[in-house]
Amino acid sequence: MRIMIVTDAWRPQVNGVVRTLTETCRELGELGHNVSMITPLDFRTFPCPTYPDIRLSWRPYAKVAAMMSSSVCVVGLKLKASVLPTSLAVGSSMLIFVA
C-alpha cells in the first residue's frame, strides 16, 4: 500500500511525535508498505514566533497538492500548522486518518 504521512513535526526536532512517526515509518516499511513523508524539510520555513524550535512551512499549498496527487492509498495527518487545509482538500477522495 502507498501511504503518505503529512506532519509539521519532524527532524531535527527531538520529541515524542518525531520518534513515533520515525518508528511508524520503519514498521510500515518492514511490513512491505511504501511510505512517503511530507515534512517541513520539503519547504521553505520560518520559526514559529511563539516557539522558535518549531519551523512553519511558508506557502506549502501547491507543493503539498502536487506531492499528494500521486496514487496514494492512505494519508495520515499529524499537524498543527497551515498545511492541514490543503492536505484535507487534496486527500478528500482518499482514506484519511488524523492522528
For each residue, the residues with C-beta under 8 A, 3 or more apart:
1: 33 34 73 74
2: 33 34 36 70 71 72 73 74
3: 28 33 34 35 36 72 73 74 75 76
4: 35 36 37 38 67 68 72 74 75 76
5: 21 24 25 35 36 37 38 75 76 77 78
6: 37 38 64 68 75 76 77 78 79 83 87
7: 10 17 21 37 38 39 77 78 79
8: 39 40 54 56 57 78 79 80 81 83
9: 13 15 17 18 21 54 78 80
10: 7 13 18 21 37 39 40 41
11: 18 39 41
12:
13: 9 10 17 18 53 54
14: 18 19
15: 9 18 19
16: 19 20
17: 7 9 13 20 21 78
18: 9 10 11 13 14 15 21 22
19: 14 15 16 22 23
20: 16 17 23 24
21: 5 7 9 10 17 18 24 25 37 78
22: 18 19 25 26
23: 19 20 26 27
24: 5 20 21 27 28
25: 5 21 22 28 29 35 37
26: 22 23 29 30
27: 23 24 30 31
28: 3 24 25 31 33 35
29: 25 26 32 33 34 35
30: 26 27
31: 27 28
32: 29
33: 1 2 3 28 29
34: 1 2 3 29
35: 3 4 5 25 28 29
36: 2 3 4 5 67 72
37: 4 5 6 7 10 21 25
38: 4 5 6 7 42 64 67 68 83 87
39: 7 8 10 11 42
40: 8 10 43 45 55 56 57 81
41: 10 11
42: 38 39 57 63 67
43: 40 57 58 59 60 63
44: 57 58 59
45: 40 55 56 57 58
46: 55 56 58
47: 51 52 53 54 55 56
48: 51 52 53 54 55 56
49: 52
50:
51: 47 48 54
52: 47 48 49
53: 13 47 48
54: 8 9 13 47 48 51
55: 40 45 46 47 48
56: 8 40 45 46 47 48 81 82
57: 8 40 42 43 44 45 60 81 82 83
58: 43 44 45 46
59: 43 44 62
60: 43 57 63 64 82 83 86
61: 64 65 83 86
62: 59 65 66
63: 42 43 60 66 67
64: 6 38 60 61 67 68 83 86 87 90
65: 61 62 68 69 86 89 90
66: 62 63 69
67: 4 36 38 42 63 64 70
68: 4 6 38 64 65 72 75 87 90 91
69: 65 66 90
70: 2 67
71: 2
72: 2 3 4 36 68 75 91 94
73: 1 2 3 94 95
74: 1 2 3 4 94 95 96 97
75: 3 4 5 6 68 72 87 91 94 95 96 97
76: 3 4 5 6 96 97 98 99
77: 5 6 7 84 87 88 96 97 98 99
78: 5 6 7 8 9 17 21 98 99
79: 6 7 8 83 84 87
80: 8 9 84
81: 8 40 56 57 84
82: 56 57 60 85
83: 6 8 38 57 60 61 64 79 86 87
84: 77 79 80 81 87 88
85: 82 88 89
86: 60 61 64 65 83 89 90
87: 6 38 64 68 75 77 79 83 84 90 91
88: 77 84 85 91 92 96
89: 65 85 86 92
90: 64 65 68 69 86 87
91: 68 72 75 87 88 94 96
92: 88 89 96
93:
94: 72 73 74 75 91
95: 73 74 75
96: 74 75 76 77 88 91 92
97: 74 75 76 77
98: 76 77 78
99: 76 77 78
